Amino acid sequence: MMKTGFILFISGIILFMAGILLSMQWGIAGTIMGISGGMMMGSAAYFYAANIRKD
């Protein structure tokens, strides 16, 4: 579980940052990438909380 949360968080932050950078050129595509990256980082918080609760 911890590995899943970490992978989701790292890939989400990369996607979020790439979306911010891309939104300067292509607004719609960058916005979609930024939102999906933020959702991935948010879902990683669930896996972190589930792991803490289990310990």
C-alpha positions in Angstrom: 0.0 0.0 0.0 2.8 2.4 0.8 4.4 1.9 -2.5 1.1 2.5 -4.3 0.6 5.8 -2.5 4.1 6.9 -3.2 3.9 6.1 -6.9 0.5 7.9 -7.2 1.9 10.9 -5.5 5.1 11.2 -7.5 3.3 10.6 -10.9 0.6 13.1 -9.8 3.0 15.9 -8.9 4.9 15.4 -12.2 1.6 15.5 -14.1 0.4 18.5 -12.1 3.7 20.5 -12.8 3.7 19.5 -16.5 0.1 20.7 -16.7 1.0 24.1 -15.2 3.9 24.4 -17.7 1.7 23.3 -20.7 -1.2 25.6 -19.8 1.0 28.5 -20.8 0.9 27.2 -24.4 -2.2 25.1 -24.7 -4.8 26.1 -22.1 -7.3 23.2 -22.3 -4.7 20.4 -22.4 -2.7 21.9 -19.5 -5.7 22.4 -17.4 -6.8 18.8 -17.9 -3.3 17.5 -17.0 -3.2 19.8 -13.9 -6.6 18.6 -12.7 -5.8 15.0 -13.2 -2.5 15.3 -11.5 -4.1 17.0 -8.5 -6.6 14.2 -8.4 -3.8 11.6 -8.4 -2.1 13.4 -5.5 -5.4 13.5 -3.6 -6.0 9.8 -4.1 -2.5 9.1 -2.8 -3.6 10.6 0.5 -6.1 7.8 0.8 -3.5 5.1 0.5 -1.3 6.9 3.1 -4.2 7.2 5.5 -5.1 3.6 5.0 -1.6 2.5 5.7 -1.4 4.6 8.9 -4.7 3.3 10.2 -3.6 -0.3 9.6 -0.3 0.1 11.7 
